[in-house]
Amino acid sequence: MSEKMTDIIMIGAGPSSLTAAVYTTREDIGTVIYEKEAIGGLVAITDKVDNYPGFPDGIEGYLLAQQLEKQAKRFGAQIEYGKVDSIRDEGRYKVVTVDGNEVKAKAVLIATGSSYNKINIPGEAEYYGKGVHYCATCDGAFYKGKRLAVVGGGNSAIQEAIYLTGFASHIDLLVRSSIKASDVLQKKLRQVIDNGKITIHVETATNEIVATDGHVDSVLVTEKGQSGTIYVDGVFIFAGLKPNTAFLDGSGIGLDKAGFIKTDLNLQTNIPGIFASGDVRMGATMQIASAVGEGATAAHSIREYLKSLED
């Protein structure tokens, strides 16, 4: 069992925790960040970020993630790869289990963000990576000159469908009810539709993803009450996000019905010394700029909490 001890453990290396780490490490507060996948979170796999302040021409998601990481490391943040399995409150310190080893900290910031929802239809899990995808930036280039289906009608679905037109010969956009993307994205979408690159199917249920010899070749749908088949080479699913909080089961940390973490105005949970920020927090706006702002707020709140331990 590890005897490691630090001032702050931050869980998840996305924009929120990386920002918080800039603030804490500049004040010589020992900060360790644990990340189980990619530094930057969903930002790292976003093609282009157009709505983050300071970049009038936009910035590639992976580049923004790299810059956030470099800045945090510059001031001394320690970033380690590891899967956090649980958190336990021991009063003046918290115990975080990482890959089976226990690490102690005076405070914890949970900034694990959200992940892509599944639509749970036949073929989705079976053909993941063989024609079923959730990241256009990661996998879009495999479909140059191919025909694709994009499932979803929100901002992410529309943005990624437009991005995929840079590779695919044509895209069928499958929308369960109606398009709910922002006006800006809908304007861009209309331009692409006029160019013949995207066909929209509203009031369309995606029922099954079908493959031949292990590779996707069609999607079974019900469009406005009529059953049909759409022939495609791949399917990209964008059905919203869910908070990454499964590891908090049994921790005593308060969650809402959807699994998001409840906090007070100082971003502290119901357990003193445990904080949450970014997309994993109840009430988050799911924007990079707000996640960064919450990271700064959390850092200040954590600093005040640590001072209270000295009294």
C-alpha positions as CSV (number, residue, x, y, z in Angstrom):
1,M,0.0,0.0,0.0
2,S,1.4,3.4,-1.0
3,E,2.2,6.0,1.7
4,K,2.1,8.9,-0.7
5,M,0.7,12.2,0.7
6,T,0.1,15.5,-1.0
7,D,-1.8,18.7,-0.4
8,I,-4.3,18.3,-3.3
9,I,-5.3,15.5,-5.5
10,M,-7.1,16.5,-8.7
11,I,-9.0,13.8,-10.6
12,G,-9.1,14.3,-14.3
13,A,-6.7,16.3,-16.4
14,G,-9.1,18.5,-18.3
15,P,-9.2,22.3,-18.7
16,S,-10.8,22.7,-15.2
17,S,-8.2,20.9,-13.2
18,L,-5.3,22.1,-15.3
19,T,-6.4,25.7,-14.6
20,A,-6.9,25.0,-10.9
21,A,-3.4,23.5,-10.8
22,V,-1.9,26.7,-12.3
23,Y,-3.3,28.6,-9.3
24,T,-2.4,26.1,-6.6
25,T,1.1,25.3,-7.7
26,R,2.0,29.0,-8.1
27,E,1.3,29.2,-4.3
28,D,3.6,26.2,-3.7
29,I,0.7,23.9,-2.8
30,G,1.6,20.4,-3.7
31,T,-0.7,19.3,-6.5
32,V,-1.0,15.9,-8.2
33,I,-3.4,15.3,-11.1
34,Y,-4.5,11.8,-12.0
35,E,-5.8,11.1,-15.5
36,K,-6.8,7.7,-16.8
37,E,-7.0,8.5,-20.5
38,A,-6.0,11.6,-22.5
39,I,-4.8,14.9,-21.0
40,G,-7.3,17.6,-22.0
41,G,-10.4,15.3,-21.9
42,L,-12.9,15.9,-24.6
43,V,-11.0,19.1,-25.7
44,A,-8.1,17.0,-26.8
45,I,-10.4,15.1,-29.3
46,T,-12.2,18.2,-30.6
47,D,-11.3,19.3,-34.1
48,K,-11.4,23.0,-33.6
49,V,-12.5,25.3,-30.7
50,D,-14.0,28.5,-31.9
51,N,-15.6,29.9,-28.7
52,Y,-12.7,30.0,-26.3
53,P,-11.5,33.6,-25.5
54,G,-8.2,34.8,-26.8
55,F,-8.2,32.8,-30.1
56,P,-10.1,34.9,-32.7
57,D,-9.4,32.4,-35.4
58,G,-10.1,29.4,-33.2
59,I,-7.6,26.8,-32.0
60,E,-7.3,23.1,-32.6
61,G,-8.5,21.1,-29.5
62,Y,-5.4,19.0,-29.1
63,L,-3.2,22.2,-29.2
64,L,-5.3,23.9,-26.6
65,A,-5.0,20.8,-24.4
66,Q,-1.2,20.8,-24.9
67,Q,-0.9,24.5,-23.9
68,L,-3.0,24.0,-20.8
69,E,-0.8,21.0,-19.8
70,K,2.5,22.9,-20.4
71,Q,1.3,25.8,-18.3
72,A,0.3,23.6,-15.4
73,K,3.6,21.7,-15.5
74,R,5.5,25.0,-15.7
75,F,4.5,25.9,-12.2
76,G,5.1,22.4,-10.8
77,A,1.9,20.4,-11.3
78,Q,2.6,16.7,-11.2
79,I,0.5,14.8,-13.8
80,E,0.3,11.0,-13.5
81,Y,-1.7,8.4,-15.4
82,G,-3.9,6.2,-13.3
83,K,-7.5,5.2,-12.8
84,V,-9.1,6.4,-9.7
85,D,-11.4,3.7,-8.2
86,S,-12.7,5.4,-5.1
87,I,-12.5,8.3,-2.6
88,R,-12.8,7.9,1.1
89,D,-13.2,10.7,3.6
90,E,-11.0,10.4,6.7
91,G,-11.7,13.9,8.1
92,R,-8.5,16.0,7.9
93,Y,-7.3,14.0,5.0
94,K,-8.9,12.1,2.1
95,V,-7.9,8.7,0.7
96,V,-8.0,8.2,-3.1
97,T,-7.5,4.7,-4.5
98,V,-5.5,4.8,-7.7
99,D,-4.9,1.6,-9.6
100,G,-5.3,-0.3,-6.3
101,N,-2.9,2.0,-4.3
102,E,-4.1,4.4,-1.7
103,V,-2.9,8.0,-1.8
104,K,-3.6,10.6,0.9
105,A,-4.4,14.3,0.4
106,K,-5.7,17.1,2.5
107,A,-8.1,18.1,-0.3
108,V,-9.5,16.6,-3.5
109,L,-10.8,18.3,-6.7
110,I,-13.0,16.1,-8.8
111,A,-12.9,17.3,-12.4
112,T,-13.6,14.1,-14.4
113,G,-15.8,15.7,-16.9
114,S,-18.4,13.8,-19.0
115,S,-18.3,11.1,-21.6
116,Y,-20.4,10.2,-24.7
117,N,-23.7,8.6,-24.3
118,K,-24.5,5.4,-26.1
119,I,-27.9,4.9,-27.8
120,N,-27.9,1.1,-26.9
121,I,-29.1,-0.4,-30.2
122,P,-28.1,-3.7,-31.8
123,G,-24.7,-3.4,-33.5
124,E,-23.5,-0.4,-31.6
125,A,-21.3,-2.2,-29.2
126,E,-20.5,-5.1,-31.5
127,Y,-19.1,-2.9,-34.3
128,Y,-17.4,-0.2,-32.2
129,G,-14.2,0.6,-34.0
130,K,-15.3,-1.3,-37.0
131,G,-17.7,1.3,-38.4
132,V,-19.2,2.7,-35.2
133,H,-17.5,5.8,-33.7
134,Y,-18.0,8.7,-31.2
135,C,-15.1,11.0,-32.2
136,A,-15.1,12.6,-35.6
137,T,-11.6,14.1,-35.1
138,C,-10.2,10.7,-34.1
139,D,-11.7,8.5,-36.9
140,G,-13.1,10.8,-39.6
141,A,-10.1,10.5,-41.8
142,F,-10.7,6.7,-42.3
143,Y,-13.8,7.6,-44.3
144,K,-12.4,9.6,-47.2
145,G,-14.8,9.3,-50.1
146,K,-17.2,7.1,-48.1
147,R,-20.8,7.5,-47.0
148,L,-21.6,8.1,-43.4
149,A,-24.5,8.4,-41.0
150,V,-24.4,10.8,-38.1
151,V,-26.9,10.2,-35.2
152,G,-28.0,13.2,-33.2
153,G,-29.5,16.7,-33.6
154,G,-27.7,18.8,-30.9
155,N,-24.7,21.0,-31.2
156,S,-22.1,18.2,-31.1
157,A,-23.9,16.2,-33.8
158,I,-24.2,19.2,-36.2
159,Q,-20.7,20.4,-35.6
160,E,-19.2,17.0,-36.1
161,A,-21.3,16.2,-39.1
162,I,-20.1,19.4,-40.8
163,Y,-16.5,18.5,-39.9
164,L,-17.0,15.0,-41.4
165,T,-18.0,16.5,-44.8
166,G,-14.3,17.2,-45.2
167,F,-13.8,13.5,-45.6
168,A,-17.1,11.7,-46.5
169,S,-18.7,11.8,-49.9
170,H,-22.1,12.2,-48.3
171,I,-23.7,12.2,-44.8
172,D,-27.1,11.1,-43.7
173,L,-28.0,13.0,-40.5
174,L,-30.4,10.9,-38.4
175,V,-32.4,13.1,-35.9
176,R,-34.9,11.4,-33.6
177,S,-37.1,14.5,-33.3
178,S,-35.9,17.8,-34.6
179,I,-32.6,19.7,-34.8
180,K,-31.8,21.5,-31.5
181,A,-28.4,23.0,-32.4
182,S,-27.6,26.7,-32.0
183,D,-28.7,29.2,-34.7
184,V,-25.0,29.6,-35.7
185,L,-24.5,25.9,-36.4
186,Q,-27.9,25.6,-38.1
187,K,-26.8,28.4,-40.5
188,K,-23.6,26.5,-41.3
189,L,-25.6,23.3,-41.7
190,R,-27.9,24.9,-44.3
191,Q,-24.8,25.9,-46.3
192,V,-23.6,22.3,-46.4
193,I,-27.0,21.0,-47.2
194,D,-27.2,23.4,-50.2
195,N,-23.9,21.9,-51.4
196,G,-25.4,18.5,-51.4
197,K,-23.1,17.0,-48.7
198,I,-25.7,16.3,-46.0
199,T,-29.2,14.9,-46.1
200,I,-31.3,15.4,-42.9
201,H,-33.8,12.8,-41.7
202,V,-35.9,14.2,-38.9
203,E,-38.4,12.2,-36.8
204,T,-36.1,9.3,-37.5
205,A,-35.3,6.5,-35.0
206,T,-32.0,4.6,-35.5
207,N,-32.9,1.0,-34.8
208,E,-30.0,-1.2,-35.7
209,I,-26.5,-1.0,-37.2
210,V,-25.9,-3.8,-39.7
211,A,-22.6,-5.2,-40.8
212,T,-21.3,-7.7,-43.4
213,D,-18.1,-9.6,-42.6
214,G,-17.7,-7.5,-39.5
215,H,-17.8,-4.1,-41.2
216,V,-20.8,-1.7,-41.1
217,D,-22.7,-1.4,-44.3
218,S,-26.1,0.0,-43.4
219,V,-28.5,1.4,-40.7
220,L,-32.0,0.3,-40.1
221,V,-34.3,3.2,-39.3
222,T,-37.9,4.2,-38.8
223,E,-38.5,7.6,-40.5
224,K,-41.8,9.3,-39.9
225,G,-43.4,5.9,-39.2
226,Q,-41.9,4.1,-42.2
227,S,-39.2,1.4,-41.9
228,G,-36.2,1.8,-44.1
229,T,-32.5,1.1,-44.7
230,I,-29.7,3.6,-45.2
231,Y,-26.6,2.3,-46.7
232,V,-23.4,3.7,-45.2
233,D,-19.8,2.8,-44.5
234,G,-19.7,4.1,-41.0
235,V,-21.8,5.5,-38.2
236,F,-20.9,8.4,-35.8
237,I,-23.0,8.8,-32.7
238,F,-23.4,12.0,-30.9
239,A,-26.2,11.5,-28.3
240,G,-25.1,13.8,-25.5
241,L,-22.9,13.5,-22.5
242,K,-23.0,11.8,-19.1
243,P,-21.0,12.7,-16.0
244,N,-18.0,10.5,-15.1
245,T,-19.0,9.8,-11.6
246,A,-19.5,6.0,-11.4
247,F,-16.4,5.7,-9.2
248,L,-18.1,7.8,-6.5
249,D,-20.5,5.1,-5.6
250,G,-20.3,4.6,-1.8
251,S,-18.3,7.7,-1.3
252,G,-21.1,9.7,0.3
253,I,-20.6,12.6,-2.2
254,G,-24.0,14.1,-3.1
255,L,-25.1,13.6,-6.7
256,D,-28.2,14.7,-8.6
257,K,-30.6,12.3,-10.4
258,A,-28.4,12.4,-13.5
259,G,-25.2,11.7,-11.6
260,F,-23.8,15.2,-11.6
261,I,-22.0,16.3,-8.4
262,K,-23.8,18.8,-6.2
263,T,-21.7,21.7,-4.9
264,D,-22.2,24.9,-3.0
265,L,-21.2,28.3,-4.3
266,N,-17.6,27.6,-3.4
267,L,-17.7,24.4,-5.5
268,Q,-17.3,22.3,-2.3
269,T,-19.4,19.1,-2.1
270,N,-21.3,18.0,0.9
271,I,-18.0,16.6,2.3
272,P,-15.6,19.3,3.5
273,G,-12.4,19.2,1.6
274,I,-13.8,17.6,-1.5
275,F,-14.6,19.9,-4.4
276,A,-15.9,19.6,-7.9
277,S,-15.6,21.7,-11.0
278,G,-16.2,21.6,-14.8
279,D,-18.6,19.4,-16.7
280,V,-19.0,16.8,-13.9
281,R,-20.7,19.4,-11.6
282,M,-24.4,19.9,-11.4
283,G,-25.3,23.2,-13.2
284,A,-22.2,23.2,-15.4
285,T,-22.7,24.9,-18.8
286,M,-20.6,22.3,-20.6
287,Q,-18.3,25.0,-22.0
288,I,-14.5,25.1,-21.9
289,A,-14.5,28.8,-20.8
290,S,-16.7,28.1,-17.8
291,A,-14.8,25.0,-16.9
292,V,-11.6,27.0,-16.8
293,G,-13.4,29.7,-14.6
294,E,-14.6,27.0,-12.2
295,G,-11.1,25.6,-12.0
296,A,-9.8,29.0,-10.8
297,T,-12.7,29.3,-8.3
298,A,-12.1,25.8,-7.0
299,A,-8.4,26.6,-6.5
300,H,-9.2,29.6,-4.4
301,S,-11.7,27.7,-2.3
302,I,-9.3,24.9,-1.8
303,R,-6.6,27.3,-0.7
304,E,-9.0,28.8,1.9
305,Y,-9.9,25.3,3.1
306,L,-6.3,24.3,3.5
307,K,-5.7,27.5,5.6
308,S,-8.6,26.5,7.8
309,L,-6.9,23.2,8.6
310,E,-4.0,25.2,10.1
311,D,-6.2,27.1,12.5
